[in-house]
Amino acid sequence: MFDQFVNGIGSLCIVLLALLGIAVLHKLNNRAIRKHQDSMEFYLYKISRVTGHSEYDVFCKSAQDWPVATVSKEKIESDFKNYLDHNSVPPYVNHFVRENKHYIDELDLPRF
C-alpha cells in the first residue's frame, strides 16, 4: 500500500515537472520571438515580405536614399554578403530602417 502511494506521488511529480518544463519553454520561446521582432533582421525581412522585393533590393534602395555619400554597387554587394554571412547591417541600411520604422511597424505581414 505504501509502495503504491510513493509510486503515485512519484508519477505526479514527473507529470508536474513535465508541465513546468513545457511552460518554461513556451515562455522562453515567446521572449525570443519578441526580442527577434525588434531586430534589424526582422525589419529587413518584413520590408521584403510586404513589398515583394528581396532583402538585397532593400539594401539597394537604402543606398539610394543614403544622404552621406554615394554607395557603389560593389560596396552594396560586399555589404549584403557580409549581412548574409554575419548578420552585419551597414549604416545606410540602419538609417533607412530607422527613418521608416514608424511606417514599417504599421504594416502587417502577409500570411503567405
Secondary structure by P-SEA (a helix, b strand, c coil): caaaaaaaaaaaaaaaaaaaaaaaaaaaaaaaaaaaaacaaaaaaaaaaaacccaaaaaaaaaaacccccccaaaaaaaaaaaaacccccaaaaaaaaaaaaaaaacccccc
